[in-house]
Amino acid sequence: MATRILLVDDEPRILSLLNSLLKRENYEVTSMQDAAKAIELIRSDSFDLLISDVRMSPVDGMELLKAARQSQPSMSVIMLTAYGTVETAIEAMKLGAFDYVTKPFKVDELLLTIQRAVEYGRALSENVDLKAELIGRYSFENIVAESAAMRNVCEMIKRVAPTDTTVLISGESGTGKELVARAIHTHSRRRDKRFVAVNCAALPEPLLESEMFGHVKGAFTGASANKEGLFETAHGGTLFLDEISSMPMSIQGKLLRVLQEKEIRRVGGTSNIAVDVRVLAATNTNLENLIKEDLFREDLYYRLSVIPIEIKPLRERREDIIPLVFRTLRNEIGEGREMPRLTPETRAALEEYPWPGNVRELENAIKHAITFAQDGRITLEVLPPKIAAKAHGAARPAGEKNTDSGRAKSLKAFLREKEREYLEQVLSAADGDKEKAAQALKISLATLYRKLPPNS
């Protein structure tokens, strides 16, 4: 999807120049000379970035900036002016502008600032606009916990969320570490403040330091104004440091100081700024091994892992697989629509597959299956090829002897089939009343639903 930029300047020559320049860079540009009309557009349409002149009439750039921050908090804003004063720059930054560029500007520096502004806006995508969704999307009800391992994780969330203790969440890629971090934030006293996430592996060392701690004007090429970092952005809320193992050693020392002193110093700055931020970190690498290799600071490790939470890989909590499948189906199909049925072969294949990509791979597999499903049924043929191939490879042609067990069917598959037959018999005897059937079987209603095929 193309990056959408709203360009507002009452000087036609500048507007035409910037419009041509940005379109040449493959940005989707909307140009306007009237700031008042721009405010109306911002209230009805969404953009990734606003670039606005400061001096306009009758509505100036500062009024447009205020309206932009109110209507679209996730949209980055760059202010342009030929009247560059420190006072104007400070006012623009206080109102929420990402950066401040004076005319005449250098094209390369402007394009770099635009690129950084867009990336920054995406990094801070969890903002005021998403607060209303947090409770619904990141509640315990949305963390599948059929397995004992995930029930333990939920219990840990409930215990640590009300505190301000640092938490280290470990687990393989795709297990849901950020989901757990969001759940901790959502159930904490900081829930009304920002949850800010940064992937430590996605940014080079100089940019990561600037993004985390901010910088002062002139600290490096392109630093045309003071900029607050993620610690300041998350003040009062939660900062989630994903892939903490990728953080360079030089920044690890500065992070340790922040955790100890509760204050940061911007890149190029000389004064300290107090911050009130809860830090949650995640890793898919064993940090203790990195410590032995002198790639991670031992003192930082102990600061971060006051409360460790480990998320087991999906292959070690197979009770969660089918519930996760149904949750993904419902999310993709939507409420009120009939759920597609899983064939027994499909169900068995999903339960037996090792899921090296964990929950993320499972969700993608189900989305793939929905795309190609026909007649309201999800068969082996509509699963991703490697999952279907593994299932077909496990099956044996009729008449071929199973040298491992002497049977054409595994004991687990045989027991699963017999269990379902018995459940259906009990359900039939209860005239289809699932609550009565659950009571007769001495299991919970939720367990009965999980064990029965969908739409039974």
Phi, psi and omega in degrees: 000130183292146176287128183262127181237132173258122185248122183231120178201133182276003178259108186305322183296314179295319181298315180294318180298310182293322179300313180294317181299313184288323177294327177294334177271012177070024171275149174270112192247135170243122185251140179214146175261341185257112181294327179297317178292328178296321178298317178298319180293319180299328181284345183242346183224160183248145179223156177275331186209139172247128173244118187226143170288154179275311185271099175222162182220144003278341178259124183268177184295329180294321177293321177296319178300314179300316180295322180295316180295328180284317185278319183225079184301335182277351183277126176286152181228130174245129181259137178243141175198152174268358183246068186283108175235153179299320182298316179296319180298315181297318180298316180298317180294322178296326180281354174111010177294143178287317182205174189218119185238132180266148175269146354287148183247157174274131186302314182298319180292321178296315180297322177295319179296319179297315179300316180293323180295319179294315179296321180295317179299322179289322179296331181257033184296335177274097185222202186303322182298335185262357184302320183294337182272343190299314183298317181288323186272331187236045176261170180298332180299336182261005171258109181293125186220056174284328182278155178297325181297317181283331174296323177295321177298316179297322178294321177296318178301314182298324182282321186270338185304316183289350182266176174251016183293141174291145183230134175251116182258122182242152179163161179295163177300135177088004182277346178105034182294319180291326177300317178295318179299318179295322179296320177299313180297315184298329182258017179257173177288351180266009188301333181274357176256180187284146166253113184246125182247139176223133177268109185295340181272349187270349184238139175294161187307311181297319181289322179298317179298316179295318181295321183283316189250352182081177178210164177257159180303131178085003182296330178200171180300127181097349179276080186275353179201164175296143177220132178282150179265184185293329177297318178290321178299322182272009183308126182087348183243219186233136174248123181254117181258098181275150182051052182299336181295339181273357182291128179301150183302322182297324180279332177303319180296321179290323177296318178302318179297320179298316180297327182278315188263346182060037177207153181236163173230124180295154177300125181085357182270167180239352182245153179266148181237122180289138178226144176243093186224135171269131183255126170243139181231155179222150179211143172253012180238146177288107184292330179296326176292322178294326178298318179296332180267008181060036178251355178212138184286130180293320180294325177292321179303314181289332175291322184279327188262038175303315174237109177269137174235121180255130176255118182291149175295157185298329181293343179259004176218065186293342176298339182273348189296304183294318174303322177295323177299312182294324178296317179295319177302313181295319179297323182279321182284323182096160180291146174086353179256150183291133180283140173292153181266144173268130173289156179305322179296321179294314179301314180297320180295319180294323180287330184270338183295140186283347177050065177299333178268005175060214188299323180299318178294319179298314180299318179295324179296319180291321176298321176298315182296319180299322182299323185253359182295145178229151176058029176068022182232138174256110182255173178302325186294337182263359174284160175307143187308319185291330178286315179296320181296321180295321179293317178295324179293330180284334180282154181240144177301151180302135178090345180280131183282137176276107185288343181280321187232349183080004181235158178277353184222141179291156179299320180298316180294321179297314180294322179298316180297316181294323178299316180295322178300317181293318178300317180293326177295315179295320179296321178295319179295334179269014180056035176082002180280104185294326180296316177295320180297319179297319178297318180295324181277350182060044174229165179286158178298323180296320179295321178298314178301320181294323184280335180278150174298151179301148180067015177284000000 
